[in-house]
Amino acid sequence: MLYVPALKARYVPDGDAIFATAWRTAEPVYALPRTKGAKFYLIQHYETWDGAADRVDATWRLPMRKVVIARWLYDKGLELGVPASEMRHIPNGLDHDRYRLMVPVDSRPKRVAMLYNPAPWKGAPDGIKALELAKEHHPDLRAVLFGTSPRPTELPSWMEYLRNPPQDDLIRDVYNGSSVYLCPSWTEGWHLPAAEAMACGCAVVSTDNGGIRDYAMDGETAVLAPPREPEALASKLIQVLEDDALRCRLARAGCDAIAGFRWDRSTDLLEAWLVDCERLRRVCGSRIIGQPR
């Protein structure tokens, strides 16, 4: 990992390809000379939570090759007028040697796991409310939340909170120690914790936040509720808690579905596209999109 003071030509080594990885880096990467490599843009979210929509949209329209990590982001690009030839959908992957089923799904406690993040669009208050509503129907319900911030003051005492748990503990004690994973986010690029939990055998109850659609099919591999509606999310959660056959079916189907999202598959797709772009550049010269100026 090489850290540089700024995305200026004198600090960036020459190469064959260079990627912007957020909207704030897209413009400076596009401005680099051709010696730094063909310009690519890894789009991991529609980042209007971090910038004005017109500024974010303008970076999408820059003539660079774009890798989008979710199908909804590919559709968003088309909506913004980005040519399909400029975009390639390459989803995230998981390390299935680590994120794996350790505890049979049919012998798990009535325990719900949830990521806590204070960013408003992560919907944590909605998730807490949904858990409280579910607790009214199931007094024996347990919940475990995890995150990087200190324990939230608004968290009820009956909810366990783990701050920065080591990944091995998260896999063994949280994901494999819970029967359901709850995601209350309003929007996601490609929601990784839900995918990790799914690989570990949790039934996923989530908002339909965009970034979960690559692997969460409502009623098949997960159950989905509209974003910003904690009562609807609670209803879905209660449904899964009350129907153990449904929970087990979702957990097993989700585990099978997420197995196809592997890092080797994602990196092979990325490498193949880089090679294709380079081959096309040699044929077409500097006219091709993504060729440095």
N, C-alpha and C positions, 0 to 999 in steps of 0.2 A: 504494500500500500504506500503510494507516494503522495505526500501532502504538498501542495504548492500554495504560495501566497495569493494567487489570483489566476483566473483562466485567461491568461495572456500568453501570446505566442512564445515569449522568452522563457516561460516556466513550463510549457507543455512539451514533452518529447515528441519527436516525429513518429509517425505510425501509419498503419494501413487503414484503421478505422478509429473513430472517436465517438463516444456516446454522451449525450446530455442525459441526465437521470432525473431531472425535475424541471419545472417550467422556468425557474430562476436561472438555470444553467443553459437553457436552450439557445438564447440569443448570443451569449459569449462563445459558445461552442460553434455556432453558425458563422461567427465572425472570424474564426481562426483560419490561417492560410492553408492551402491544399497540402502542404507537407505534413500536417498533423493527422491527415487521414480523411477518408470519406465520412460524412457527417450522419450520425444516427441519433435517434431520440427515443429513449426508453420511457414510455408513458405508463405510470403505475397508478394514476388516479386522475380524475378531473379536478385539478387543484384549486378550485375557486375558494376553498376554505383558507388558502394561503395567499391569494392574490385576486385582484379585480378580474372579472370574467373577460373583459375585452383584452386585457394583457395576456391572460392564460390562453384564450382562443387564438390570439395572434401567433403564439409560439407553435400551436398545432398546425398552423397554415404555413409555417416556414418550409421551404422545399428541402426537407431532410427525410430519409427513410425512418419509419417509425415502427417500433416494436410495442404493441399494446398487450398487457398481461391478462386482459379479460375481454370477453365478447362484448360486454356492454360498452367498453371503451372503444372497441372497433366501430360499433354502431354510432357512438358519439362522434367519432372522427368523420364518418360519412355524413352525419347531420351537420357538421361544421364545414362541409365541403372539401374534406381531405380526399384525394383520389384513392380508390381501393388499392391501386398499384403501389402506393407509397407506404401501405401499412401491412404488417404481418402480426397475426394473433399468436403469441407464444405464452402459454400460461405458466404460472409458477409451478414448482414441484416440491416434493417432500423427500426427506431421507427416511425411507421406510424400514431401514435397519434400526432406526431409533424410534420413530413414531409408529408404534405397532401395538397390536392387541396383546395384552398380558393377562387380563382378567376377563373371563367369559361374560358376555353381555347379559345373560339371563340370571347372573348371580350378583348383580351390583346393587348398592344401597340407593335409597331415594335421596339422591344428592345431585345438585345442579352446580355446574362450574360456569363461571363468567369472567371475562376480562374486564377490569375496571380501568377506564382512561378518562381523565377529567375534561378532555376536549368535548365541546358541546355536541358535535356531530357523531360522537361515539355513543350517545344515548344512554349513558350509565344511569341517570335518574329513572329513565323508562324501564331499564332492566331491574333496578331495585324495586320499583313499584310492582312490576310483574311478579317478582319473587314474593313480595309481601301478599299480593292477592292470592297467589298459589298456596302460600302458607296457611291462609284462612281455610282453604279446602283440605289441606293436608298438614295438620299440626306437626307431624313427624318429619316434615321436609327439612333437609339440611342444604346449605348453600356454601360454596367456597369461591371467593373472588380473588383475583390476583392482578398485580399491576406493578408499576415502577414508583408510584407516588406513595406517601405515607397513608396509613389507614384513613379513609374518608370519615369525617365526623358525622355525616348523615347516615352511615351504615348501621343498621340495627345490630344489637349485640349478638343475636343468634346467627348472624352471617360471619363465617370465618373469612379472614383476609390474610393473604400471603404477599409480602412485598419482595419483589425480585427473586422468586424461587429459582434455584438452579434448574436447568432444562431437564435433567434426569429426574428430579423431584416432581417437576410439572408433568412429565410423561407418566411416571409411576403412580404418584399419589393423587394428582388432580385429575388428569384425563382418564387414566385407568381406574381411578377411585370414584368416579362419578358416572351416573347413568345418562345424564343429559348435559349438553352444552348449550348455553343461552347466549345469543348475540342480539343486542338491542340497537345496533348502529343505524343511523339514518342513511349513511352512504359509506361504501367501502370500495377501494380499488379492486383488490382480490384478497378476501379476508383469510389470513393465514391461520390464526388460532382455531377457528371453526374447522378448517381442513385438518389441522393436527389432531383435534379432539375426535373428529370423524374417523381418522386412521387408527385411533386408539380405542374405538368402540363406543363412543358416545352417540346417542341420538341427538341430532341437531335441531333446535328450535330457534328460528332466526327471523329477523325482519327481511323483507325482500329489498335488500340494500344495493343491488347491482353486483357488487363484488363477490357475492356468494352463488350467483347463478351458474357459473361454470361447472359446479359440482353438486349443487343443492337443487333437486327437482322436487317441487312441492308434492307431498303425499307419496313420494317414491324413496328419496334418499334423505329427506328432511321435511319439516313443516314450516311454512312461512306465513308471516303476518305483515300488514302494512307498516312502514316506518312511522314513528312518532305516535303510535297508538298503543300505549302500554296495556290497556285493557284487552285489546285483541291479542297482543303477545301473551298475556297471562292466560287467555282462553286456550291458545294453542299449547302452552306449557301444561296446563291442567289436563288437557286432552291426552297428552303423551304420558303424564304421570298416572293417569287413571286407567290406561289401557296398556298393560305390560306387553301384550302380543304386538301391538302397534310399535311400542318403543323398541322391542327386540328386532322387529322387521326393518324398521328404519335404520337402526344401528348396523345391522348386518349388510343391508343394501348400500348404506353410505360407505362402510368399510371397503366393500368390493369396488364401488365407483371411484373412490379417491385413490385406490391403488394404481390407477392409470396415470396419475400425476406424479411423474418421477423427474428428478433433476437431470438424469442422463438423457431422457427424452427431450426436455426443454433445451438443454445445451446443444443436443444434436440438431434440433430445429433451428436454433440461432446460428450455429456454425454453417449449416447448409444455406441459410439465407445470405450470410456474409459472403460465402463463396459464389452464390448465384449473382449477387450484386457486383462483385468484383469481375466476374466473367462478363456480365453485361456492360460494365464500364469499359472493358478492353475492346468490346465490339463497337460500342456507341460513342466512346470518348467522353468528353466533359459535358455532353448534353444530358446525360442521365441524372435524374434526381439523386441527391446524396453525394455526388461528386463535388469535392471542395472547389471553391472559387479560385 
